[in-house]
Amino acid sequence: MDDHYKYPEEKFSKARRTLMLPPRGKEAELISQACHECSLGLNDVSLDELEPRARDHISKLKELMERKETLSEIDKHDLCESINYLAYSFHDRWTGVW
């Protein structure tokens, strides 16, 4: 196992769980929490080590995180899609499936 990816995997998995079926009235708070988890998970990740698709998702994610308070429904879908993809990607790298 490559422990370098364990922390990002944990953070993105937590972010993904945070966004699953948020209770009414809590969506903005949970999006903010998920974005915080993603920020933590990306702290020590080198983009050079990742495949192009993961880099694209990170780029999109960072752009969405900058305007998390004003996301459209499509943006929210894209945010969830990127978090989900990256959670699986970091899990695969951490466990050596990659």
Backbone hydrogen bonds in HBPLUS format (Angstrom, degrees):
<---DONOR---> <-ACCEPTOR-->    atom                        ^
c    i                          cat <-CA-CA->   ^        H-A-AA   ^      H-
h    n   atom  resd res      DA  || num        DHA   H-A  angle D-A-AA Bond
n    s   type  num  typ     dist DA aas  dist angle  dist       angle   num
A0002-ASP N   A0094-TRP O   2.94 MM  92  4.76 139.1  2.11 127.9 138.3     1
A0005-TYR N   A0002-ASP O   3.09 MM   3  6.11 166.7  2.10 131.0 132.7     2
A0006-LYS N   A0003-ASP O   3.12 MM   3  4.91 157.8  2.17  99.8 106.8     3
A0009-GLU N   A0005-TYR O   3.03 MM   4  6.03 155.2  2.09 142.9 150.5     4
A0010-GLU N   A0006-LYS O   2.94 MM   4  6.22 154.6  2.01 150.4 157.1     5
A0011-LYS N   A0007-TYR O   2.99 MM   4  6.25 164.3  2.02 160.3 163.9     6
A0012-PHE N   A0008-PRO O   2.93 MM   4  6.07 169.0  1.94 155.7 158.4     7
A0013-SER N   A0009-GLU O   2.98 MM   4  5.98 152.1  2.05 143.8 151.8     8
A0014-LYS N   A0010-GLU O   2.97 MM   4  6.12 152.9  2.04 143.5 151.0     9
A0015-ALA N   A0011-LYS O   2.90 MM   4  6.15 156.0  1.96 145.4 152.5    10
A0016-ARG N   A0012-PHE O   2.92 MM   4  6.06 156.2  1.98 142.0 148.3    11
A0017-ARG N   A0013-SER O   2.99 MM   4  6.24 161.5  2.03 146.7 151.2    12
A0018-THR N   A0014-LYS O   2.92 MM   4  6.11 151.2  2.00 147.4 155.8    13
A0019-LEU N   A0015-ALA O   3.24 MM   4  6.51 144.1  2.38 145.0 152.5    14
A0019-LEU N   A0016-ARG O   3.21 MM   3  5.41 128.6  2.49  99.5 111.6    15
A0020-MET N   A0017-ARG O   3.29 MM   3  5.36 156.6  2.35 102.7 109.6    16
A0026-LYS N   A0023-PRO O   3.08 MM   3  5.57 158.9  2.12 139.1 139.7    17
A0030-LEU N   A0026-LYS O   2.92 MM   4  6.10 160.6  1.96 160.0 166.1    18
A0031-ILE N   A0027-GLU O   2.85 MM   4  6.05 153.6  1.91 154.4 161.9    19
A0032-SER N   A0028-ALA O   3.05 MM   4  6.22 158.2  2.10 144.3 150.0    20
A0033-GLN N   A0029-GLU O   2.97 MM   4  6.28 154.0  2.04 143.9 151.2    21
A0034-ALA N   A0030-LEU O   2.88 MM   4  6.05 160.4  1.91 147.3 152.5    22
A0035-CYS N   A0031-ILE O   2.91 MM   4  6.10 158.1  1.95 149.4 155.4    23
A0036-HIS N   A0032-SER O   2.99 MM   4  6.23 149.8  2.08 143.8 152.2    24
A0037-GLU N   A0033-GLN O   2.98 MM   4  6.32 158.9  2.03 150.6 155.7    25
A0038-CYS N   A0034-ALA O   2.97 MM   4  6.26 156.1  2.03 148.7 155.3    26
A0039-SER N   A0035-CYS O   2.92 MM   4  6.16 155.8  1.98 146.6 153.1    27
A0040-LEU N   A0036-HIS O   3.00 MM   4  6.32 161.0  2.04 153.5 157.8    28
A0041-GLY N   A0037-GLU O   2.91 MM   4  6.15 157.8  1.96 147.3 154.0    29
A0042-LEU N   A0038-CYS O   2.95 MM   4  6.16 136.1  2.15 146.6 157.4    30
A0043-ASN N   A0040-LEU O   3.26 MM   3  5.41 158.4  2.31 105.6 112.0    31
A0045-VAL N   A0042-LEU O   3.28 MM   3  5.18 172.3  2.29 109.6 111.8    32
A0049-GLU N   A0046-SER O   3.10 MM   3  5.67 153.3  2.18 113.4 120.3    33
A0050-LEU N   A0047-LEU O   3.10 MM   3  5.36 159.8  2.14 110.8 117.1    34
A0054-ALA N   A0051-GLU O   3.10 MM   3  5.54 120.4  2.47 110.7 124.2    35
A0055-ARG N   A0051-GLU O   3.10 MM   4  6.44 160.8  2.14 155.2 161.2    36
A0056-ASP N   A0052-PRO O   2.89 MM   4  6.14 153.3  1.96 150.0 157.3    37
A0057-HIS N   A0053-ARG O   3.01 MM   4  6.30 156.1  2.07 146.5 152.5    38
A0058-ILE N   A0054-ALA O   2.90 MM   4  6.18 155.5  1.96 151.0 157.9    39
A0059-SER N   A0055-ARG O   2.93 MM   4  6.14 158.6  1.98 148.6 154.3    40
A0060-LYS N   A0056-ASP O   2.99 MM   4  6.23 164.8  2.01 151.1 154.8    41
A0061-LEU N   A0057-HIS O   2.81 MM   4  5.90 159.2  1.85 146.6 153.4    42
A0062-LYS N   A0058-ILE O   2.89 MM   4  6.05 164.3  1.92 152.6 155.7    43
A0063-GLU N   A0059-SER O   3.16 MM   4  6.39 156.6  2.22 145.2 151.3    44
A0064-LEU N   A0060-LYS O   2.98 MM   4  6.26 157.8  2.03 151.6 157.7    45
A0065-MET N   A0061-LEU O   2.81 MM   4  6.01 154.4  1.87 153.8 161.6    46
A0066-GLU N   A0062-LYS O   3.16 MM   4  6.32 144.0  2.29 141.8 149.3    47
A0067-ARG N   A0064-LEU O   3.16 MM   3  5.47 141.3  2.32 103.5 113.7    48
A0068-LYS N   A0065-MET O   3.43 MM   3  4.88 155.5  2.49 107.7 102.1    49
A0070-THR N   A0067-ARG O   2.98 MM   3  5.70 160.5  2.01 124.1 129.8    50
A0076-LYS N   A0072-SER O   2.92 MM   4  6.23 155.5  1.99 150.3 156.7    51
A0077-HIS N   A0073-GLU O   3.04 MM   4  6.30 152.5  2.12 142.7 150.0    52
A0078-ASP N   A0074-ILE O   2.89 MM   4  6.21 159.7  1.93 150.7 156.3    53
A0079-LEU N   A0075-ASP O   2.75 MM   4  6.01 153.6  1.82 151.6 159.4    54
A0080-CYS N   A0076-LYS O   3.00 MM   4  6.22 167.3  2.02 149.1 151.6    55
A0081-GLU N   A0077-HIS O   2.87 MM   4  6.10 158.5  1.92 151.1 157.9    56
A0082-SER N   A0078-ASP O   2.91 MM   4  6.09 161.3  1.95 149.9 154.1    57
A0083-ILE N   A0079-LEU O   2.97 MM   4  6.19 166.3  1.98 154.1 158.2    58
A0084-ASN N   A0080-CYS O   2.89 MM   4  5.97 163.1  1.91 149.7 154.8    59
A0085-TYR N   A0081-GLU O   2.94 MM   4  6.10 165.5  1.96 148.5 152.6    60
A0086-LEU N   A0082-SER O   2.92 MM   4  6.06 168.8  1.94 152.7 156.0    61
A0087-ALA N   A0083-ILE O   2.87 MM   4  5.98 152.2  1.94 148.4 156.2    62
A0088-TYR N   A0084-ASN O   3.15 MM   4  6.40 165.5  2.17 152.8 155.3    63
A0089-SER N   A0085-TYR O   2.88 MM   4  6.11 156.9  1.94 148.2 155.9    64
A0090-PHE N   A0086-LEU O   2.83 MM   4  5.93 170.5  1.84 152.6 154.3    65
A0091-HIS N   A0087-ALA O   3.01 MM   4  6.08 150.9  2.09 139.8 148.7    66
A0092-ASP N   A0088-TYR O   2.88 MM   4  6.08 162.6  1.91 151.3 155.5    67
A0093-ARG N   A0089-SER O   3.00 MM   4  6.28 155.2  2.06 146.8 153.8    68
A0094-TRP N   A0090-PHE O   2.85 MM   4  5.96 158.6  1.90 147.3 153.5    69
A0095-THR N   A0091-HIS O   2.90 MM   4  6.07 163.8  1.92 155.9 159.6    70
A0096-GLY N   A0092-ASP O   3.03 MM   4  5.88 117.8  2.43 132.6 146.2    71
A0097-VAL N   A0092-ASP O   2.89 MM   5  4.83 124.4  2.20 144.9 151.7    72
A0098-TRP N   A0092-ASP O   3.24 MM   6  5.32 158.4  2.29 119.7 117.1    73
